[in-house]
C-alpha cells in the first residue's frame, strides 16, 4: 500500500472498509482486480518466434502482435524480450518500433517496459503525483533506484505537503458532512493544491480517480492518448477491473463504449484488449 494511503487512512475514519482478500488454502490472499493475467502454458521461445514471424511478414501482422501483448502479463513479456534478443540478435523494442507506427507503436513499447521503467516516463507534476500516490512502497523504491537523483527530494517534498494539509483539514472533515476531496476542492487553489487534491482523490477512491482521468482524456475535441496509454498499461495488472466498473457507475456508459467512439483500428483493438471482456 502506498505510504500516502497509509497516512490518509490513519486520520480518516469514515471510509467504507472493503474486504479485499480471499482465502487460499486457509490463508488470506489479496483479490486480483487486474484485467491482464499470466498466460497459461506460457512458452517464451514460442512467443518470440511468433512475434518474429508477425514482424517479418509482408505488411506486418498487427493482430498477432496485439494478441501476444495483451494476453501475457508483464513478467512474461520481459522473458519474451530476453529470448527474442537471444534468438534474433535484435532487441524486440527496436523491431516493434520499425514495424509499428503512431499510437500502436507507443502502447506496444509501453507494454514491454517494466512498471518502474514505464513510471519513469512521467515527468510532469500531475503524473509524478499520480505515481507517488498509487504505487506501493516497493514500487516507489524501485523507481527511486532508477531515477537515482532528484526523485527522493520530490518524494519528501510532497509527503511533507500532504501531512501539513491533511492535518489542517482533519478536524474539518470529522465534523462536516462534506467529503474531504470536495472540501479540498472548495478551500484550495493553485498548482500545489491541485497536486494535493489528486493525492487525496487517489487515497479516497483510487479507481474513481483513474476513471475520471480516462474520461477527461476522451471528452471534448481530440483524445489525450498519452493518458489513455499510461492509465490502461499501468493499471492493467492492478485494478483496471475496478476502474472499468467505476467508469460505468460514474458516467452511465462503459469505458469500452467510449474507447470505441474515440479511437479506431489496431490501436482501438489493443486498448479494448487491455480493458478485458466487455
C-alpha positions as CSV (number, residue, x, y, z in Angstrom):
1,X,0.0,0.0,0.0
2,X,1.2,3.5,-0.8
3,X,2.7,5.5,2.1
4,X,0.3,8.3,1.2
5,X,-2.7,5.9,1.5
6,X,-1.4,4.6,4.8
7,X,-1.2,8.1,6.2
8,X,-4.6,9.1,4.8
9,X,-6.3,6.0,6.2
10,X,-4.8,6.7,9.7
11,X,-6.6,10.0,10.0
12,X,-9.8,9.5,8.1
13,X,-12.3,7.3,10.0
14,X,-15.4,7.3,7.9
15,X,-14.3,5.3,4.8
16,X,-16.0,2.1,3.9
17,X,-13.9,-0.9,4.8
18,X,-14.0,-3.3,1.9
19,X,-12.6,-6.8,2.3
20,X,-10.0,-7.1,-0.5
21,X,-8.8,-10.6,0.5
22,X,-9.8,-14.1,-0.3
23,X,-8.7,-17.3,1.5
24,X,-6.4,-19.7,-0.4
25,X,-5.7,-22.9,1.4
26,X,-6.9,-21.2,4.6
27,X,-4.6,-18.2,4.2
28,X,-5.7,-14.7,3.2
29,X,-4.6,-13.6,-0.2
30,X,-5.2,-10.2,-1.9
31,X,-8.0,-10.3,-4.5
32,X,-6.8,-9.7,-8.1
33,X,-8.5,-6.8,-9.9
34,X,-6.3,-6.7,-13.0
35,X,-7.6,-7.4,-16.5
36,X,-4.3,-9.0,-17.7
37,X,-3.4,-12.3,-16.2
38,X,-0.5,-14.7,-16.7
39,X,-0.9,-16.7,-19.9
40,X,-1.4,-20.5,-19.1
41,X,1.2,-22.8,-20.6
42,X,3.4,-19.9,-21.4
43,X,6.4,-20.5,-23.6
44,X,8.7,-17.6,-24.2
45,X,10.5,-19.2,-27.1
46,X,7.3,-19.9,-28.9
47,X,6.0,-16.4,-28.4
48,X,9.3,-14.9,-29.5
49,X,9.1,-16.9,-32.7
50,X,5.5,-15.9,-33.3
51,X,6.4,-12.2,-32.9
52,X,9.4,-12.5,-35.2
53,X,7.1,-14.0,-37.9
54,X,4.5,-11.4,-37.4
55,X,7.0,-8.6,-37.6
56,X,8.8,-10.0,-40.7
57,X,5.6,-10.9,-42.6
58,X,4.6,-8.8,-45.5
59,X,2.5,-5.9,-44.2
60,X,3.2,-6.8,-40.6
61,X,0.6,-8.9,-38.7
62,X,-0.6,-6.4,-36.1
63,X,-3.4,-8.7,-34.9
64,X,-0.9,-11.3,-33.8
65,X,1.4,-8.8,-32.1
66,X,-1.6,-7.4,-30.2
67,X,-2.7,-10.8,-29.1
68,X,0.7,-11.6,-27.6
69,X,1.0,-8.2,-26.0
70,X,-2.4,-8.2,-24.1
71,X,-2.6,-11.9,-23.3
72,X,0.8,-12.0,-21.5
73,X,1.5,-10.3,-18.2
74,X,4.5,-8.0,-17.7
75,X,6.7,-10.7,-16.2
76,X,6.1,-12.9,-19.3
77,X,6.7,-10.1,-21.7
78,X,10.1,-9.5,-20.0
79,X,11.0,-13.1,-20.7
80,X,9.9,-12.9,-24.3
81,X,12.2,-9.9,-24.7
82,X,15.2,-11.8,-23.5
83,X,14.5,-14.8,-25.7
84,X,13.8,-12.6,-28.7
85,X,17.1,-10.8,-28.5
86,X,19.0,-14.1,-27.9
87,X,17.4,-15.8,-30.9
88,X,17.5,-12.8,-33.4
89,X,20.3,-10.7,-32.1
90,X,18.0,-7.7,-32.2
91,X,16.0,-6.1,-29.3
92,X,12.3,-6.6,-29.5
93,X,11.6,-3.0,-28.8
94,X,13.7,-1.9,-31.8
95,X,11.9,-4.5,-34.0
96,X,8.5,-3.3,-33.0
97,X,9.5,0.4,-33.4
98,X,10.4,-0.3,-37.0
99,X,7.3,-2.4,-37.7
100,X,4.6,-0.3,-36.0
101,X,3.6,3.3,-36.1
102,X,1.9,6.1,-34.1
103,X,-0.2,5.2,-31.0
104,X,0.0,1.4,-31.6
105,X,3.8,1.7,-31.5
106,X,3.6,3.8,-28.4
107,X,1.4,1.4,-26.4
108,X,3.3,-1.7,-27.6
109,X,6.6,-0.2,-26.4
110,X,5.0,0.8,-23.1
111,X,3.8,-2.8,-22.6
112,X,7.4,-4.1,-23.0
113,X,8.7,-1.9,-20.2
114,X,8.9,-2.9,-16.6
115,X,6.5,-0.9,-14.3
116,X,9.3,1.2,-12.9
117,X,10.7,1.9,-16.4
118,X,7.2,3.0,-17.6
119,X,6.6,5.2,-14.5
120,X,9.9,6.9,-15.1
121,X,8.5,8.4,-18.4
122,X,6.1,10.5,-16.3
123,X,8.0,13.8,-15.8
124,X,5.2,16.4,-15.4
125,X,3.9,17.1,-11.9
126,X,0.5,15.5,-12.1
127,X,1.9,12.2,-13.4
128,X,4.5,12.2,-10.7
129,X,1.9,12.8,-8.0
130,X,-0.2,10.0,-9.5
131,X,2.7,7.7,-9.3
132,X,3.6,8.6,-5.7
133,X,0.0,8.4,-4.5
134,X,-0.8,5.0,-6.1
135,X,2.3,2.9,-6.2
136,X,3.4,0.6,-3.4
137,X,6.4,1.4,-1.3
138,X,8.4,-1.3,-3.1
139,X,7.5,0.2,-6.4
140,X,8.5,3.6,-5.3
141,X,11.8,2.3,-4.0
142,X,12.5,0.7,-7.4
143,X,11.5,3.9,-9.2
144,X,13.9,5.9,-6.9
145,X,16.7,3.5,-7.8
146,X,16.1,4.2,-11.5
147,X,15.9,7.9,-11.0
148,X,18.9,7.9,-8.7
149,X,19.0,11.6,-8.0
150,X,16.2,14.2,-7.7
151,X,13.3,11.8,-7.1
152,X,13.8,11.3,-3.3
153,X,13.7,15.1,-2.9
154,X,10.4,15.2,-4.8
155,X,9.0,12.4,-2.6
156,X,9.9,14.1,0.7
157,X,8.6,17.5,-0.5
158,X,5.1,16.1,-1.4
159,X,5.0,13.9,1.7
160,X,5.5,17.0,3.9
161,X,2.9,19.0,2.0
162,X,0.4,16.1,2.3
163,X,1.0,15.8,6.1
164,X,0.6,19.6,6.7
165,X,-2.6,20.0,4.6
166,X,-4.3,16.8,5.7
167,X,-3.8,17.6,9.4
168,X,-5.2,21.0,8.7
169,X,-8.3,19.6,7.3
170,X,-8.6,16.6,9.6
171,X,-10.9,18.4,12.1
172,X,-13.0,20.0,9.3
173,X,-13.6,16.6,7.7
174,X,-14.5,15.0,11.1
175,X,-17.3,17.5,11.8
176,X,-18.6,18.1,8.2
177,X,-20.9,16.1,6.1
178,X,-18.9,17.2,3.0
179,X,-16.4,14.6,1.9
180,X,-12.8,15.6,2.1
181,X,-12.0,15.7,-1.6
182,X,-14.9,18.1,-2.0
183,X,-13.7,20.2,0.9
184,X,-10.2,20.5,-0.6
185,X,-11.7,21.5,-3.9
186,X,-13.7,24.3,-2.2
187,X,-10.9,25.6,0.0
188,X,-7.7,25.3,-2.0
189,X,-6.4,26.7,-5.3
190,X,-3.1,26.8,-7.2
191,X,-0.7,24.2,-8.6
192,X,0.5,22.7,-5.3
193,X,-3.1,22.4,-4.1
194,X,-4.1,20.7,-7.3
195,X,-1.4,18.2,-6.7
196,X,-2.6,17.6,-3.1
197,X,-6.2,17.2,-4.4
198,X,-5.0,14.5,-6.7
199,X,-3.3,12.7,-3.8
200,X,-6.4,12.9,-1.7
201,X,-8.6,11.7,-4.5
202,X,-6.2,8.7,-5.1
203,X,-6.3,7.8,-1.4
204,X,-10.1,8.2,-1.1
205,X,-11.1,6.2,-4.2
206,X,-8.3,5.2,-6.5
207,X,-10.4,3.5,-9.2
208,X,-12.7,6.6,-9.4
209,X,-9.6,8.8,-9.7
210,X,-8.4,6.9,-12.7
211,X,-11.9,6.6,-14.2
212,X,-12.1,10.4,-14.1
213,X,-8.6,10.7,-15.8
214,X,-9.8,8.4,-18.5
215,X,-13.0,10.3,-19.1
216,X,-11.2,13.6,-19.3
217,X,-8.8,12.1,-21.8
218,X,-11.6,11.3,-24.1
219,X,-14.1,14.1,-23.6
220,X,-14.3,17.1,-25.8
221,X,-12.3,17.6,-29.0
222,X,-9.5,15.2,-29.5
223,X,-8.1,12.4,-27.3
224,X,-5.2,12.5,-24.9
225,X,-3.6,9.3,-26.0
226,X,-0.7,9.6,-23.6
227,X,-3.2,9.5,-20.6
228,X,-5.1,6.5,-22.1
229,X,-2.0,4.6,-22.6
230,X,-0.5,5.4,-19.2
231,X,-3.6,4.5,-17.2
232,X,-4.5,1.3,-19.1
233,X,-1.0,0.0,-19.2
234,X,-0.1,0.9,-15.6
235,X,-3.3,-0.4,-14.0
236,X,-3.9,-3.5,-16.2
237,X,-2.4,-5.7,-13.6
238,X,-3.5,-3.7,-10.6
239,X,-7.1,-2.6,-10.5
240,X,-8.4,-2.0,-14.1
241,X,-11.4,-4.2,-13.4
242,X,-12.5,-1.8,-10.6
243,X,-11.7,1.2,-12.8
244,X,-14.0,-0.2,-15.6
245,X,-16.8,-0.7,-13.0
246,X,-16.3,2.7,-11.6
247,X,-16.4,4.3,-15.0
248,X,-19.8,2.9,-15.8
249,X,-21.1,3.9,-12.4
250,X,-19.8,7.5,-12.7
251,X,-20.7,8.1,-16.4
252,X,-23.6,5.7,-17.1
253,X,-21.7,4.2,-20.0
254,X,-18.9,1.7,-20.3
255,X,-15.2,2.6,-20.8
256,X,-15.1,0.3,-23.8
257,X,-18.0,2.1,-25.5
258,X,-16.2,5.4,-25.1
259,X,-13.0,3.9,-26.5
260,X,-14.9,2.6,-29.5
261,X,-16.2,6.1,-30.2
262,X,-12.8,7.9,-29.8
263,X,-10.3,5.5,-31.3
264,X,-10.0,3.2,-34.3
265,X,-8.1,0.4,-35.9
266,X,-5.4,-1.7,-34.2
267,X,-4.9,1.0,-31.6
268,X,-8.5,0.6,-30.6
269,X,-8.2,-3.1,-30.5
270,X,-5.2,-3.2,-28.1
271,X,-6.9,-0.7,-25.8
272,X,-10.0,-2.8,-25.7
273,X,-7.9,-5.9,-25.1
274,X,-6.3,-4.3,-22.0
275,X,-9.8,-3.4,-20.7
276,X,-10.9,-7.1,-20.6
277,X,-14.2,-8.6,-21.7
278,X,-16.9,-6.1,-22.5
